[in-house]
Amino acid sequence: MIVGLDVGGTHADVVLLGTEGLVASAKVPTDADDLFHTVLRGLEKITAGVPPEDIHRIVLSTTLTTNAIVQGQAPPVGMIVSGGPGIDPALHRTNKHYFTVGGAIDHRGRIVEAVDPRSIKAIAKQLRREGVRQVGVVGKFSVRNPVHEIEIARILGDDFDKVFLGHRVAGSLNFPRRIATTYLNAAVHPVHQQFFNAVQRSLAEKGLSVPIRILKADGGNMQFSASIDFPAQTALSGPAASVMGSLAFAPDEEEALVFDIGGTTTDMAILVNGVPLLDPTGIELGGYKTLIRALETHSIGMGGDSAVRVDNGTLKIGPERLGPAMAYGGSVPTPTDAMFVLGMIRTEGREAALAGISALAAQLGLTAEETAERVFDGACRSIIDAAEAMVARVNSKPVYTVHEMLDGHTVKPRKILVLGGPALYFAHRLEELSGYKVGVIPRWKVANAIGAALARTTCEVTVFADTERGIATAPEENYTENVGSRFSGEEAVQLAYRLLRDKAARLGGTAEAHEVEVVENLQFNMVRGFYTSGKNIRVRVQVKPGLIQNYDPVAGRLTD
C-alpha cells in the first residue's frame, strides 16, 4: 500500500492506495504553526487499523520550505562567495551575512588565485559570534573545479550545523542563480531538518519503518533523508502534486489547463499532449532567481475561503484567507458562503452564510442572491484571467515540456481539468465563462494527494569533460575521473547514464531505459594556434517525471 499526503494552506489531504484502488482518504485542518502535528494527524487517520508492514511507500508534499522563503521566516545564513575573471560577486548579494573573498578559478577549471585561509577564518569567527549556524559557499567556476569550495569548507570545520557547497547544490554554470540556490538551501535547512526529525520520530512510534519520500518542484520525488542536502528542491511541491494528480486523466493529443482550487489558493499548470510544461532554467522564489528545476505552475490567492469585502463600493475577493467560511464558523464571507446562498451546497450552515452575504449586499444595494452570484462569478473570472495571463507568459518565451523543447510552438489550451475540494461546484460556471470544456478529475477532493503518492523518483546528472586537461566531472555527484584525449561525447553520455542510475538508487528510485533521456549534449573544439587541442563536452541526462509504473490509471489502482 502507498500513503500520499499533501499539506495545503487550508487542509492536509491524505490517501491510502492499494491494489483494490483508493482504500481510504481523509482531510485534516492545516495548522500553519505546527505542520508536524498536521502530518501526524493525517497519518494516524489514514493508517488506523492497517498493519504497518502492509505500507511500503509514503510520499509527502508540503508548503513548509515555500512558506519559510516567501514569508521571510528563514534564520540568518552566512554566504562566502568567490568570483573569477570578469565578474564582481558583490553584485549578486543575497542577504546580510554575505562575504566576497579572494580565490579564483577560470572557465577551464584552472586555479588563477589561491584561497586566503586567514580571511576565511576571520569570517567564520564573525559568523559564530553573530549566531549564524548555516553557511553557503559558492565559487564562480566551481562546477569546473570545486577545489576552492572544498578548501573553504575544510577551513570552516565543524563549527557550523551545515555547509552547502554550490557545486553540489547545482551543476549549472549560471553563477548568480547558483548563489541564490545555495543561499535558499542553507536558509530553509533548519526548518526542513526539524520537520524531518519530527516526522521520523512519530513514524517510529507508530511502527512505520518504511522510507519516506518527499515531492519536488519538478513533479518527481526523492527520499526524505536525501532531501536534507537539497531542502529547497521541495519548494512548490504543492502545485507539482496537483499536476501529477491530473496526468492520468489528461488528453493525449490536446492541450489543457489544470486548476487545483483549494480553500486558500488556486494552483494552475498547462499540459501539452498529456505532458506538463517545465521551467528549464529554474523557478523564481521569494524574489530569488534559482536553478531549482520545476514544473511551470502559477498560484493565486483565490479559493473557496478567500475573504470577500466591499471597498469603496467595489466587491473585492481575496487574496487573503481570514479563516473558514461563515457557514463553517468563520467571521468573514467567502465564495463558499456564496455557494451556500446559491443552493450549490445544501448542508447545515446556510443561515450563517446568508448573514455574511447579506451584509455585503446591503453595501452594494443588491439582494443576497445577486451578491452571491457576483462573488462566485468574480472568483471564477479571477481564476480564468490568471490562467490566460499564464498562457500568454508561456507563449512569450520558448516552450519546454518535461521531455523536450517545442520549437516555435504556441500553447492553445481548450480544455480545463479541475481538482480540489470545491472543484465540482466551480466546474460548470468556469465552462460557461471561459468557453473551454471543463472536466472534473475523478476523486477530485484528494487528487493532489494521489498525485504525490504516484509520482516517480526523478533526478538529473550533468557531466563536464575537458579532454585537453584530461578530466571528466559531475559536480553535483562529487565525481571526478581522468579521461584520455579521445574521450568522446558518446562516452560522456554513457558516464552520465551510469551516474544517473546510481543517483536514482540513492534517492529511492530506478533509472530504467524507458524512463531516462538526454536533455543536453554539447561539445566544441578547443584550438591553440592552428591545431585542435581538445574538446569541451557538456552532457545532461534525467529520469523523466511521470507516474510510477505499477499504477493502472483506468482502473485507478496499483497493480501487483
N, C-alpha and C positions, 0 to 999 in steps of 0.2 A: 504494500500500500504506500501511497505518496501523500504527504501533507503539503499543501500550498497555503501561504499566509501573506496577505497584502495589507500593510498598515497604511491607511489613508488618513486624511485630516479629520474626518468625522467618525469613521468606523474602521475596524480591522476585520477583513473578510478572511475566513478560514474554510478550507475544503479538505476532505479526505477522499482520495480516488483509489479505486481498485479494479480488478478485472470485471466486476459487475457494474462499473460506471461510477457515478458520483454517490459515494456511500453516505456522506453527511456533509452539511455545510452549516456555518454559523457566522453571526455578526456580533462583535463586541464593541462598545464605545471606545474610541481612542482617547487616552489620557496623554496629551502632548508633553506633560511634565514627567510622565512615568511610562515610557514606551515599553520598558521591560515587563511591567505587570500587565500591560495591554496584550503583549505577545503571550505571556504565560496564561492569562485567562482564556485566550483563543485556543491555545494548545490543549488546555485542560478540557475545554468544551468538546473539542473535536476528537480527542483520544479517549474519552470516557468509555470504559468497558472494552477497549481494544487492547489485546495483548501487545506489549512493547515490541516483541520480536516480529510482529506482523508488519511493522512500519520500517521500510528500508530507505526512505528518502524524505527529507524535509527541506523545502525551499522557502526562504523569507524574502519579502520585498518591503523596504522601509523608507520613510521620509527622513530618517534621523540625520544622515550626513547632509542632505539638501537643506534641511531647516537650520542646521548649525552654521552653514555657509551664508545662506540668504539672510538670516536674522542676526548675523554678526555675533553669534554665541561662542565662536572659537576662542581658545586661550591664546596667549601670546606665543609666537613662533620665531625662532631665530633663522634667518636666511643668510648663508655665506655664498657669495656669487663671484666667480672669476670670469673674466672676459677673454678676449683674444683679438687678433688683428681686426681693426675696422669697426669696433662697437664699444660703447660705454655701458656696462651693466647697470649703472645707476639710473639709466633711462627706463628701466623695467622694474622699478621698486614696487614691491607688493605690500609691505607692511612696515611697522615702526622699527623692528629689530632687523634691519636689512643692512648687510655689510658687504661692500665690494672689496676684494682682496687681489693681490698680485698673483702671478702664476698664469701662464697661458699655453694653450696647445693650438696648433694651426689646423686647417681643414683636412690635412692628411693624417692628423693624429700625432704629429711630431712636437716635442716639447720645445717651446720658444722661450719661456721664462719659468723658473722654478718657483715652487710654493715657499713662502716665508713662514717657517714654523712659529716664530715669535709673534707675528700678527694674529695667527690662528689661536694661540694660547691666550693672548690678550682678549680676543673676542669671547672665547669660552669663559674666561673669568667674569667678564661683564654679564654674559647671559646667565651664568649661575647666580650672580649677585642679584639679578632682577627677576629671578624665579622662573626663567624660561626652561621648559623641560623637553620640548621637541625642536629639532633643527633640520633644515633642508640645506643641501649642498649641491650647487649646480655650476658646472663649467661649460663654456660655450660649445666646445667640440669634444665633450666627454663621451659622446656616443662613438667617436672615432678612437678615442683613447681615454679610459676612465681613471688613469693613474693619479691625477691630481685630486679628483673627488675621493678616491680611496685613501690617499695620503691625508687629506683634511679630516676625514672620519677617524683615521687612526690617531691623529693628534688630539681630537676631541675626546677620545677614550670612552670610558663607561660612565661619565658623569651626567649623561642625559638619558631620558627614557627611550627615545627613538631618534635615530638619524636617518633621514631619507636622502638617497643619492639620486640625482637627476637622471643618470644613465640607466638606472634600474627602474625608475618610475615611468619613463617614456623614451623610446628609442628614436624619436624623430629629431632632425636637425633644427627644428624651429626653436631657437633659443628663448625668445620671450614667452612662448606658450609652455616650454619645458619648465621655466622658472615658476610660472603661475601654477602649473600642475603639481610640481613638487611642493610648493607652499600649501596648496589646498590639502594634499595628502597629509602633511605634517599637522595642519590646523585641525582636521577632523579626527585625527588618530585617537586622542584621549576619549572622546565620547563614543567612538566606534569600539575601542578596546573595552570600555566599561560595559557597553551593551553586549559585546561578545562574551565577556566573563559571566555576566548575569544570566544570559540565556543558557550557556553551557552548564552553569551550576543548577539551574532549575530543571533542565532535562535530565541531569544526573540523578536528581532527587526523584524524578518520575520513572527512572529506569530506562530512559531512552538514550541509548549509546550510539545511535546511527549518526554518521557525519551530516552536518547541516550545510546547505548551500545557500548562497545569497545572490539575488538577481543583480545584474549590472545594467548600466545605461544602454548597452548595445543589444539588450534583449536576451543575452546569454546569462549563465550563472557561473559562479566559482565556489569552491569550498569555503565555508565561513572562516576556517582557520587561515586559508591563504589570503583572505581579504584584509587581514591585519597589516600586511605590507603594501596594500593598494586600496585603502579605505575610500578614497574619492571616486573610485570606479563604481561604487554603489549609489552615487548621486543619480537622481532622476530614474530610479528603478521602478517607481510607481507608474509613470507613463509607459515605461517599457513593458510592465506587466499587462497593461491594457492592450497594447499592440499584440503581444503574444497570445492573449486570450481570444483575439479575433481571428488569428491566422487560419485556424481550421475551417472557418466559415467564410473566408474571403473569396471573391470571384477570381478564377484563374486567368481570365482574359479581359479584365475590366479594372479600371482604376476606382478606388473607393476611399472615402474618408472614414475614420474611426473616431467616435466620440465616447469617452468614458465619463458619464455625467454622475458626479458624486454629490455629497452634501455641501462641500466647500469649494471644489474646483471642477472644471471640465478639462480633461486631458484629451488632446486630439493628435492624430497622425494621419499619414497618407500611405495607402498600399497601391502598388503598381503590379498588376497581374498576380496578386496574392503575396507580394514581397514588400516588406516595409522599406521606406527610404532611410538612408544613413547620412549623418553629418560626418564626412570623411576626415575633416581636419580636426574637429573636436568641439565640444559644446562650450558655450559661454555661461558661466555660473557665478552669481554674485558679483557681476561686473568683471570677472576674470576670463580671458580667452584661454582655453586649455587644450591639451592634447587627449582629453578623455573621449574615447570613441563612444558614440551614442547614436541611437535612432533619432530620426528627425521628428521631434514632437514639439508641441506647444501647449501650455497650460494657461487658463484664465480663471480669475476669481469669480466664477459663476456656477452655482449649483443649487440644489434643492433647498438648502438652508441659507442662501445668501440674504443678507439683511436688505429690506426694502424700506425706503423712506421717501418723503416728498421734500424737495429742496427748491425753494423759490418757485413753487407751482409746477415743478417738473419731477416726474417719477424717476427715482434712482434705485438701481438694483445692484448690490454688491459694490466692490469686490469682497467686503468684509463678511465674515460669518461671526455673529454675536451670540451663538448658541443654537439650540434646536428650534424648529418651527413652533409657533404658538400652539398649534394643535397638539404638540408633544411636550408642552410645559415651558416653552421659551417665552422671551419677553418682547421680541420684535417680529413683525410679519415677514414672511418669506414666500418664495414661489411655491413651496409645499403647501402653505396656507391657502394660496390662490387655487391650487388643485383641489383642496377640500371644498372651498366655496363653489367651484365649478362642478362639483359632483364626481370628479375623477377618482378621488379617494373617498371611500364610504365607511371608514372605520370611525371609532369614537374620537372626538376631538374637534368636530366641525364648529361647535359653538365658540370655542376659543379662537379658532382660525377666522371665523366670521367677524369676531370683535376686532381683531387686528386689521383685517382688510377694510372693515367699515370705517375705522379711524382714518385710514388713508383716503377712502372715498369722500369723507367729509371735507378733507383739504382740497380735493380735486373737483368737487361738485358733481360727482358721479355716483351711480349706485354701486353697491358692493360687488355685484356680478360684473359690471362694466370694468371696475377697477381690477378685479381678479383676472379678467381677460387681458387687460393691458400689462399686468405684471407677468403673466405667463407668456404672452407673446413677446414682451420685452426680453425675457430670459432667453427664449428661443432665437430671437433675432440677434442677440449679442453673441450667441454661440456660432450661428451661421456666418455673421460678419467676421468673427475672428478666424474661422476656418478659411473663408475666402481670402483673407489677408495672408494667411499662412501659405496658401497655394500660390499667391502672387509672389511671395518672397522666395519660395522654392523655385519658381519659374524664372526668377531674375538671376539665377546662377546655374552652373552645371548640375544636373540631376543625377544623384547616385542612389542605387538601391544597395542593400547589404551585400549584393553579389557583383555588381558591375556599375560602370558609368553609362548613362543613357545619353549619348552624344546628341545634342540638338533636340532633345525630347521636351515636349510641353505637356505638363500634367493637366488632365481634364477629367476630374472625377465626376461621376454622375450617380453615384450610389453612396449612401451613408449607412454604416453599421454602428449601432448604439448598444452600449452596455452600461452597467452601474445601477444602483438602487432604483432611481426614478426613471430609468430608460424607457420602460413601457409606456409611461404617461407622456413623455416628450415625443415619442416616435411619430405619431400621426400629425401633430402640429408642425414638427420640423419638415415633414414631407410637404405639407401644404404651403409653407412659407418659402421653402428653398427650391421646390421643383425637382429635387432629387428623389430617387426611390430610396426609402428608408427601411432597413431590416433590423429587427431586434435579435441579438445573438442569443442562442439558447443558454439557459442558466445565467441570464444577464446580471443577476444580482451579485454573483460571485465569480464571473468570468475572468476578472483580473487575477484572482487567487488561483484559478485553474491555469491561467497563462503562466504565472510564476512557477507553479508545480511542474509544468510540462516543458519548460524552457531547457534547451540543450546547453551543456557546458561549452563556452566559447573562449577563444584566446587567439592571439596572433604573435608572430615572431618576425623580427626584422634582422637580416644578415647583411653586414657590410664586408666587402673584400677589397683589398688593395694588393694586387699581385706584385707590384714593384717593391712594396715593403714586405711582401710575403706573409700577410696576416689576414685572417677572417675573424670577424667578431659578431656576436649577438649581444648587444649591450644590456638589454633588459634581462637576459638569461645569465649574465655574468660569465659569458662563454667566449673563449679565445682559442684559436688554433693556428699553427703555422701552415701555410699553403705554398705550393710551387708556382713558378712563373706561368705555367699553363693552366692554372685553376680557372675553370670556365663558369659561365652563367648557369649552365645546367647543373654543375656540381654544387653551386651555391643554392639552387632550388632544392636539391636533394638534402643538403645540410639543413636548410630551413625546415623542410618537412620532418626530418628526424628530431630536431629540437622541438618542433610543434607537437609531435606525438608525446615526447617526454613531458612537455609543459602541460598538455591536456591531462595526462595521467596524474600529475601533481595536483591539478585543480579539481580532480574528481571526475573526469570525463574521458572521452576517447577521441581519436582523430582518424576515423576510417576514411578510406579513399573517396567515398561519395560525399563526405562532409567537408573536405578541405579544398582550398583553391589558392592560386597565386593571384594576389591583388596588385602587386607591383614588381616589375622586373626591368631594371635599368642598368646599362653599362656603357662606359665610354673609355676610349683610349687616352692614356697619358703620354704626352710627347715631350721628349727632351732633344733639342736640336732638330734634326730631321728624322728621328727614329722613334718608333713606339717603344716606350719603356715599361709599360704595364697597363693593366686595366683596373678601373674603379667600378665595382659592382655593388648594386643595392637590390635586395630581394625581400619582399614582404609576403607572407602567407598567413592564412587564417582558417580557423574552424568556422564554417558558415553558421550564423544564427538561424535558429529554427526550433521545431519541436522534437522531443525525444522520439526515437524510432519505434518504441513499443506502445504507441498510442494510436488507436483507431478513431479518427475524428467523426466518422459516420456513425459508429456505434456509441461514441462518447465514453470509451472505456479503455483501460490498459489491456494489452494482450500478454499472454504468457511468454 
